[in-house]
Amino acid sequence: MIQYRDLFLKLKNPGIVGIAGLTVIALGCVLLMIPLRLTSLSNTSKIAKLQSEEAGAMLSLKINSSADRVRNYSYLVAHLVATDLIPNEYKREFLLSQMEMRYQNIKSLSNLWSTFEPNALDGMDAHFINRVGSNELGIFAPWFADNKLTVSSEDDYVSEFYAVPKATKQEVFSDPYWDIVHDEHKLMISFSAPLMHNDTFLGVVGTDFYLDELNELLATIPNLVGSGKLVTDKGIIVIHDNPELIGTPDNCEHHETIMDNLVEGKMLANFYKSEEGDIYKACVPVQLGSSNKPWVYVVEVPARQIYSDARRTVVLLAIIFVLLFASIYFYVKIIEKNRELKRLHTVKDKLFSVVAHDLRGPIGSMTSLLKLTSTKKMDTETQTQMLKEISKRVDDVYGLLDNLLRWAKNQMKGMVLSPVFFDVQNETRAVTNSLREIAAGKMIALNNRTEQQMVYADRDLFSVVVRNLTTNALKYTSKGGEIIINSELSGNMLVISVKDTGTGMPQDVQDKLFKLSETKSQRGTDNEKGTGLGLVLCADFVKVIGGSIWFTSKEGEGSTFFFSVPLKNDKAPAPNEIY
């Protein structure tokens, strides 16, 4: 039991508790890292997906809405070419008004242009040479840009945005190219829709997109994670957080793999290896018209950033846990400290009470008796009787003072044990012999029925406990009563009992026994006074020597107090001597 008690005392050590608490927190953080990394990855994935989907949707809407307007205009032109409602000589004028109206009203169009095959519009090219909207050959090729009307150049007939629709009869988005606009180099793409009538190619109508406008558009999207870029189907970067990379080939080694695995309308998200480490990529296809391959908007997030977010979360939680643990720990320590201060305050009050009343009274009585005996007016017989009374008072004061000093020392500094093997019967006999005179004075039979038995404990503390329990029994036993001290083995403990035939205790007194703050000494059968310290001292000492104390009592029939003493422990030497 002493071994487990020592272990418990060690566990209450603040340093050990602190280390154990921090160890638990560290282990908890390590275990928490796994779900947090998964959660961080999941959250990053969701954010990257949402960011990519939003950017892809905005790009597609911006480009394809303009393309739709151009496409619709191409249907109108094709219809007007075929109709006879408008005479040929007025078709060019009507189409110019329609183009200008659309160009002025549709803000998303940077420009709007048409280029026809020779004589494909009205068969009257020769009549419109160098007239408004027609070139030097008379071909209708109006170009609205910067709120001005010009005409397309002859180079347009061999350009990608004219030759491809002519050959394929399909609309086309050109590859990005650099052009000079107002003395500035701008990255552009062109959209061209073929003008068709009865499967006959008449020409093209188209518009250009300045890609810096798309960059400005994407700047409105909060860059929550990683970096975003728009890459063409051929791997040219047209939008990037770093302007220097715009218009350059994407050095991503996974571009072909991503393009091959993109499914129309669906996003692709996965981890990829790179020289800088794993990278998480969320890729959204940006479909441009009816082109075979989409462009792709990519959000890239380094894996270390994802895990760093998780680590920051763990560190934050660890700090919160440590602060919470420290707060609880210090709060408990403050409560314990307050309880200890309250207990010490009670000790102080009790100490002053004993000194002021229980010592001062008897000492004052002895002083008065001594003064009387010093006078010569007292006969010898009376003087002898008074000296006996003084001797009794001295013994009472000595016992009280001894208890008081032992108790105060135990409370203030703790008790230093000196355990040895000794015989319980011999030690109990020594105690009872010292109390025979008191027992005889009250005509009480004091019987020591303990058997010879070796125990391992502090002999002095054992004697104090037996003496206090026996003295207490003598106090509350009437004349002609009996006190029996007995012993009985119980496992690895020896149980000592002190039984009396005294007054016993009412229940309210029993409930307060061993409690210093509530205990109140009752007068003995011969009006003996007490301090209440005796039983409190017994409880403290029995606990120190590794035993337990308890009692049974019935009012009017007496009480029996029990306490246990260890027979031995692992640190005890061999019992080779009986003290």
C-alpha positions in Angstrom: 0.0 0.0 0.0 2.9 2.3 0.8 4.3 1.7 -2.7 1.0 2.7 -4.4 0.7 5.7 -2.1 4.2 6.9 -3.1 3.3 6.4 -6.7 0.1 8.5 -6.2 2.1 11.2 -4.5 4.5 11.3 -7.4 1.7 11.6 -9.9 0.5 14.6 -8.0 3.9 16.3 -8.6 3.2 19.4 -10.8 6.3 18.7 -13.0 5.2 15.1 -13.7 1.6 16.2 -14.4 2.9 18.9 -16.7 5.2 16.6 -18.7 2.4 14.0 -18.9 -0.1 16.6 -20.1 2.3 17.9 -22.8 3.1 14.4 -23.9 -0.6 13.6 -24.3 -1.1 16.9 -26.2 1.9 16.0 -28.5 0.5 12.6 -29.2 -2.9 14.0 -29.8 -1.4 16.5 -32.3 0.4 13.7 -34.1 -2.8 11.7 -34.4 -4.7 14.8 -35.3 -2.3 15.5 -38.1 -3.6 12.6 -40.2 -7.3 13.7 -40.4 -6.3 17.4 -40.6 -4.1 16.7 -43.6 -6.9 14.8 -45.2 -9.3 17.6 -44.3 -6.9 20.3 -45.5 -6.5 18.4 -48.8 -10.2 18.0 -49.1 -10.8 21.7 -48.4 -8.0 22.8 -50.8 -9.4 20.6 -53.5 -12.9 22.0 -53.0 -11.6 25.6 -53.1 -9.4 24.9 -56.1 -12.3 23.2 -57.9 -14.7 26.1 -57.2 -12.1 28.6 -58.2 -11.3 26.8 -61.4 -15.0 26.3 -62.2 -15.8 30.0 -61.6 -12.8 31.1 -63.7 -13.7 28.6 -66.5 -17.3 29.7 -66.5 -16.4 33.4 -66.6 -13.9 32.8 -69.5 -16.3 30.7 -71.5 -19.1 33.2 -70.9 -17.0 36.2 -71.9 -15.6 34.6 -75.1 -18.5 32.5 -76.2 -21.1 35.3 -75.6 -19.1 37.5 -78.0 -18.7 34.6 -80.4 -22.5 33.9 -80.3 -23.2 37.5 -81.3 -20.8 37.2 -84.2 -22.3 33.8 -85.1 -25.8 35.2 -85.1 -24.6 38.1 -87.3 -23.2 35.6 -89.8 -26.6 33.9 -90.0 -28.2 37.3 -90.7 -25.7 38.2 -93.4 -26.2 34.8 -95.1 -29.9 35.3 -95.0 -29.7 38.9 -96.5 -27.4 37.7 -99.3 -30.0 35.1 -100.4 -33.1 37.4 -100.1 -34.5 39.5 -102.9 -36.3 41.8 -100.5 -33.3 44.2 -100.5 -31.9 45.2 -103.9 -28.3 44.4 -104.5 -27.2 48.0 -104.7 -28.5 48.6 -101.1 -27.3 45.4 -99.5 -23.8 46.8 -98.5 -25.4 49.9 -97.0 -27.8 47.8 -95.0 -25.2 45.4 -93.7 -22.9 48.3 -92.7 -25.7 49.8 -90.6 -26.3 46.4 -89.0 -22.6 45.9 -88.2 -22.2 49.4 -86.8 -25.3 49.0 -84.6 -24.0 45.7 -83.2 -20.5 47.1 -82.7 -21.8 50.1 -80.8 -24.3 48.3 -78.7 -22.3 45.2 -77.7 -19.6 46.3 -75.3 -18.0 42.9 -75.2 -16.9 43.1 -78.8 -13.4 44.7 -79.2 -14.1 44.9 -83.0 -16.3 43.4 -85.7 -15.3 42.7 -89.3 -16.5 40.9 -92.4 -14.6 39.7 -95.5 -16.3 38.3 -98.5 -15.1 36.3 -101.5 -15.0 38.3 -104.7 -18.5 39.1 -106.0 -20.0 36.8 -103.3 -22.2 39.5 -101.7 -24.0 41.1 -104.6 -22.0 40.5 -107.8 -21.3 44.2 -108.0 -17.7 44.5 -106.7 -16.7 46.6 -109.8 -19.2 49.2 -108.9 -18.0 49.7 -105.3 -14.2 50.0 -105.7 -12.8 52.1 -102.8 -16.3 53.0 -101.6 -17.3 52.9 -97.9 -16.8 49.4 -96.6 -15.2 48.1 -99.8 -11.5 47.7 -100.6 -9.5 48.7 -103.7 -10.9 45.6 -105.5 -14.5 46.5 -104.6 -14.8 43.5 -102.3 -17.0 44.1 -99.3 -14.7 43.9 -96.3 -15.8 46.3 -93.6 -13.9 46.5 -90.3 -15.2 48.4 -87.2 -12.6 49.1 -84.6 -11.9 52.0 -82.2 -15.2 53.5 -83.3 -13.9 53.8 -86.9 -14.7 52.0 -90.1 -11.9 50.7 -92.2 -11.5 47.7 -94.5 -9.7 44.4 -94.2 -6.4 44.0 -95.9 -5.5 41.5 -98.6 -3.4 39.6 -96.1 -6.6 38.5 -94.4 -7.4 36.2 -97.2 -4.5 33.9 -96.4 -4.7 34.3 -92.6 -5.7 31.5 -90.3 -9.0 33.1 -89.3 -10.0 33.2 -93.0 -8.4 30.2 -94.6 -9.4 27.7 -91.9 -13.2 28.5 -92.0 -13.0 28.5 -95.8 -11.5 25.1 -95.9 -13.5 23.5 -93.1 -16.8 25.4 -93.4 -16.6 25.6 -89.6 -16.0 28.5 -87.1 -12.6 28.7 -85.6 -10.7 30.3 -82.7 -7.2 31.3 -83.8 -4.1 30.6 -81.7 -3.0 33.5 -79.5 -0.8 36.0 -81.4 0.8 39.4 -80.6 -0.4 42.5 -82.3 0.3 46.2 -82.0 -2.7 48.2 -80.8 -2.1 51.9 -80.2 1.6 51.3 -80.1 1.2 48.6 -77.4 1.9 44.9 -77.9 -1.2 42.9 -77.0 -1.9 39.2 -77.0 -5.0 38.4 -79.0 -7.1 35.6 -80.4 -9.6 35.9 -83.2 -13.0 34.2 -83.7 -14.2 33.6 -87.3 -17.6 32.3 -88.4 -18.1 31.2 -92.0 -20.8 32.9 -94.1 -22.6 30.1 -95.8 -25.5 29.9 -98.2 -26.7 26.5 -99.6 -23.3 25.0 -98.7 -21.5 27.8 -100.6 -18.8 29.7 -98.8 -19.4 33.4 -99.1 -16.8 34.7 -96.7 -16.2 35.2 -92.9 -17.4 37.4 -90.1 -15.3 37.7 -86.9 -14.0 39.6 -83.9 -10.8 39.8 -81.9 -10.3 39.3 -78.1 -7.7 41.1 -76.2 -6.5 38.6 -73.6 -5.5 41.3 -71.1 -9.2 41.9 -70.8 -9.6 38.3 -69.6 -6.8 38.8 -67.1 -8.6 41.8 -65.7 -11.8 39.7 -65.6 -10.1 37.0 -63.6 -8.6 39.5 -61.2 -12.1 39.9 -59.8 -11.9 36.2 -58.6 -10.3 36.0 -55.1 -7.2 33.8 -55.4 -8.0 31.6 -52.4 -5.4 28.9 -53.1 -2.4 28.4 -55.3 -2.0 30.2 -58.7 -4.3 30.2 -61.8 -3.4 30.1 -65.5 -5.3 29.7 -68.8 -3.5 27.5 -71.3 -4.5 26.9 -74.9 -4.9 23.5 -76.4 -1.4 23.8 -77.8 0.1 24.7 -74.5 0.4 28.5 -74.8 -0.1 30.5 -71.6 -2.6 33.3 -72.2 -3.4 34.2 -68.6 -1.1 33.9 -65.6 -0.4 35.5 -62.3 3.1 36.3 -63.6 2.7 38.7 -66.6 6.1 37.7 -68.0 4.8 34.2 -68.7 1.9 35.3 -70.8 2.3 34.3 -74.5 5.0 31.7 -73.7 4.8 28.0 -73.9 3.7 26.2 -70.7 6.6 24.2 -69.4 4.3 21.8 -67.6 5.3 18.3 -68.5 1.8 17.1 -67.8 0.0 19.2 -70.4 -0.5 16.4 -72.9 -1.7 14.0 -70.2 -4.1 16.6 -68.9 -5.4 17.4 -72.4 -5.9 13.7 -73.2 -7.9 13.1 -70.0 -10.1 16.2 -70.1 -13.7 15.3 -70.7 -15.9 18.0 -72.1 -17.7 19.9 -69.4 -16.0 18.1 -66.6 -13.1 19.1 -64.4 -10.0 17.1 -63.8 -8.2 17.2 -60.4 -5.2 15.2 -59.3 -1.7 15.2 -57.8 1.3 15.4 -60.2 5.0 15.1 -59.7 7.4 18.0 -60.4 10.9 19.1 -59.7 9.6 21.3 -56.8 7.6 18.4 -55.3 4.0 17.2 -55.6 1.5 19.6 -57.1 -2.2 19.4 -56.8 -3.9 20.6 -60.0 -7.6 21.4 -60.6 -8.2 21.7 -64.4 -11.4 23.1 -66.0 -11.9 22.8 -69.8 -12.8 26.2 -71.4 -14.7 25.3 -74.6 -14.3 27.9 -77.3 -17.1 27.6 -79.8 -17.1 24.4 -81.8 -13.3 23.9 -81.6 -12.2 20.2 -81.3 -10.0 20.7 -78.2 -10.8 23.1 -75.3 -8.4 25.4 -73.6 -7.9 24.6 -69.9 -7.9 26.8 -66.8 -5.6 25.4 -64.2 -5.2 26.1 -60.5 -2.0 24.8 -59.1 -1.4 24.2 -55.4 1.9 22.8 -54.1 1.4 19.8 -51.8 3.6 21.4 -49.2 1.2 24.4 -49.0 -1.7 22.0 -48.3 0.2 20.2 -45.6 1.6 23.5 -44.3 -2.0 24.6 -43.8 -2.7 21.4 -41.9 0.5 21.9 -39.8 -0.6 25.5 -39.0 -4.0 24.2 -37.9 -2.3 21.6 -35.7 0.1 24.2 -34.2 -2.9 26.5 -33.5 -4.9 23.7 -31.9 -1.8 22.6 -29.9 -1.4 26.2 -28.6 -5.0 26.3 -27.7 -4.8 22.9 -26.0 -1.7 23.9 -24.1 -3.2 27.2 -23.0 -6.4 25.4 -22.0 -4.4 22.7 -20.2 -2.3 25.4 -18.4 -5.4 27.3 -17.5 -7.1 24.3 -16.0 -3.9 23.2 -14.3 -3.2 26.5 -12.7 -6.9 26.9 -11.8 -6.8 23.6 -10.0 -3.5 24.6 -8.3 -5.1 27.8 -7.2 -8.1 25.9 -5.8 -5.7 23.5 -4.0 -3.7 26.5 -2.7 -6.8 28.2 -1.4 -7.9 25.0 0.3 -4.4 24.6 1.8 -4.5 28.2 3.0 -7.9 27.7 4.5 -6.7 24.5 6.2 -3.7 26.3 7.6 -5.9 29.1 8.7 -8.0 26.6 10.6 -4.8 25.1 12.1 -3.8 28.5 13.3 -7.2 29.2 14.8 -7.2 25.8 16.5 -3.7 26.4 17.8 -4.5 29.7 19.2 -7.7 28.3 20.7 -5.9 25.5 22.5 -3.1 27.8 23.8 -5.7 30.4 24.9 -8.1 28.1 26.6 -7.0 24.6 27.1 -3.5 25.4 28.2 -4.1 28.8 29.9 -6.8 27.4 32.1 -5.0 24.4 33.6 -1.7 26.4 34.0 -3.7 29.1 35.8 -5.2 26.6 38.2 -1.8 25.1 38.9 -0.4 28.5 39.7 -3.2 29.2 42.2 -2.7 25.7 43.8 1.0 26.3 44.1 0.4 29.6 45.8 -1.9 28.0 48.3 0.6 25.2 49.1 3.3 27.8 49.7 1.4 29.3 52.5 1.8 28.0 56.0 -2.0 28.0 56.8 -2.5 24.6 55.3 -2.2 21.3 57.2 0.0 18.5 55.9 -2.8 16.2 54.7 -4.5 19.0 52.7 -1.1 20.0 51.3 -0.4 16.4 50.2 -3.8 16.2 48.5 -3.3 19.4 46.6 0.2 18.3 45.5 -1.4 15.2 44.0 -4.0 17.4 42.2 -1.2 19.6 40.9 0.7 16.5 39.7 -2.4 15.3 37.9 -2.9 18.7 36.3 0.8 18.7 35.2 0.3 15.3 33.6 -2.8 16.5 31.8 -1.0 19.7 30.6 2.1 17.7 29.5 -0.1 15.2 27.5 -2.0 18.1 26.0 1.2 20.0 25.1 2.8 16.8 23.7 -0.2 16.2 21.4 -0.3 19.9 20.5 3.4 20.0 19.5 3.2 16.7 17.6 0.1 17.8 15.7 1.5 21.3 14.9 4.7 19.8 13.6 2.9 17.3 11.4 0.7 20.0 10.0 3.5 22.5 9.3 6.5 20.5 8.3 5.4 16.9 7.8 6.4 13.9 9.8 9.8 12.2 9.5 9.3 8.5 9.9 11.7 6.1 11.6 10.1 2.7 11.0 11.4 -0.4 12.8 10.2 -3.9 13.7 8.7 -4.0 17.2 6.3 -6.2 19.2 2.8 -4.7 19.5 2.1 -6.5 22.8 5.1 -5.0 24.6 4.5 -1.5 23.2 0.8 -1.6 24.2 1.7 -2.9 27.6 4.0 0.1 28.1 1.2 2.5 27.2 -1.4 0.9 29.5 1.0 0.7 32.4 1.5 4.5 32.2 -2.3 4.9 32.3 -3.0 2.5 35.2 -3.2 5.3 37.8 -5.8 7.2 35.8 -7.8 4.0 35.2 -7.6 3.2 38.9 -8.8 6.7 39.9 -12.0 6.1 37.9 -12.2 2.4 38.9 -12.0 1.3 35.2 -10.6 -2.1 34.3 -7.9 -1.6 31.6 -7.2 -4.9 29.9 -4.5 -5.4 27.3 -5.4 -8.5 25.3 -3.0 -8.0 22.4 -0.9 -10.9 21.3 2.8 -10.9 20.6 3.1 -9.8 17.0 5.8 -8.0 15.0 4.9 -5.0 12.9 7.0 -2.6 10.9 6.1 1.1 11.6 7.3 4.1 13.5 7.1 2.9 17.1 6.7 6.4 18.6 3.8 7.3 16.4 2.2 3.9 17.2 2.5 4.6 20.9 0.9 8.0 20.5 -2.1 6.6 18.7 -2.6 3.8 21.3 -2.2 6.3 24.2 -4.6 8.9 22.7 -7.3 6.2 21.9 -6.9 4.7 25.4 -7.0 8.1 27.1 -10.1 9.1 25.1 -11.8 5.8 26.2 -10.9 6.5 29.8 -12.4 10.0 29.5 -15.8 8.8 28.3 -16.1 5.6 30.4 -17.9 5.9 33.7 -16.6 4.4 37.0 -16.7 0.7 37.1 -16.5 0.4 33.3 -14.0 -1.6 31.2 -11.6 -0.9 28.4 -10.2 -3.7 26.2 -7.2 -3.4 23.9 -7.1 -6.2 21.3 -5.3 -7.2 18.1 -6.2 -9.3 15.1 -4.5 -10.2 11.8 -6.1 -9.0 8.6 -4.1 -9.9 5.5 -0.7 -8.1 5.6 -2.0 -5.7 8.3 -2.5 -6.0 12.0 -5.7 -4.4 13.3 -5.6 -2.9 16.9 -8.9 -2.2 18.6 -9.7 -0.1 21.7 -13.1 -0.9 23.0 -14.8 0.9 25.9 -18.2 0.6 27.8 -18.6 4.4 27.9 -21.2 6.8 26.8 -20.9 6.3 23.1 -21.5 9.0 20.6 -24.7 10.5 19.0 -24.8 10.4 15.2 -24.1 14.1 14.7 -20.9 13.8 16.7 -19.9 10.7 14.7 -20.3 12.6 11.4 -17.8 15.3 12.5 -15.2 13.0 14.0 -11.6 13.3 12.6 -12.5 16.7 11.1 -10.5 19.5 12.8 -12.7 22.3 11.5 -15.9 20.7 12.9 -14.8 18.6 15.8 -15.8 19.8 19.3 -14.5 18.1 22.4 -17.2 16.8 24.8 -16.8 16.8 28.6 -15.8 13.4 30.0 -17.7 11.4 32.6 -15.8 13.1 35.4 -16.1 16.5 33.7 -12.7 16.1 32.0 -11.9 18.7 29.4 -10.4 17.9 26.0 -9.2 19.7 22.9 -10.5 17.4 20.1 -6.9 17.1 18.9 -6.4 13.5 20.1 -8.5 11.8 17.5 -7.4 14.2 14.7 -3.8 13.4 15.6 -4.5 9.6 15.6 -6.0 9.9 12.1 -3.0 11.8 10.8 -0.5 9.4 12.4 -2.2 6.2 11.2 -2.2 7.6 7.7 1.5 8.4 7.9 2.5 4.9 9.0 0.4 3.4 6.1 -2.7 2.2 7.9 -6.4 3.2 8.3 -8.6 4.2 11.2 -12.3 3.7 11.7 -14.8 3.2 14.6 -18.2 1.9 15.6 -20.3 3.6 18.3 -23.7 3.4 19.8 -25.0 6.1 22.2 -25.2 4.8 25.7 -23.3 1.5 24.9 -19.8 2.6 24.2 -17.4 2.9 21.3 -14.7 0.8 19.6 -11.9 2.4 17.6 -9.8 0.4 15.2 -6.6 1.2 13.4 -4.3 -1.0 11.2 -0.6 -1.2 11.1 1.5 -2.9 8.3 3.3 -6.1 9.2 6.1 -5.3 6.7 6.8 -3.7 3.4 9.3 -4.1 0.5 11.8 -1.7 2.1 11.8 -3.4 5.6 14.9 -5.3 6.8 14.6 -8.7 8.3 13.0 -8.6 11.8 16.0 -9.8 13.7 15.3 -7.9 16.9 12.2 -7.2 19.1 12.2 -3.8 20.7 
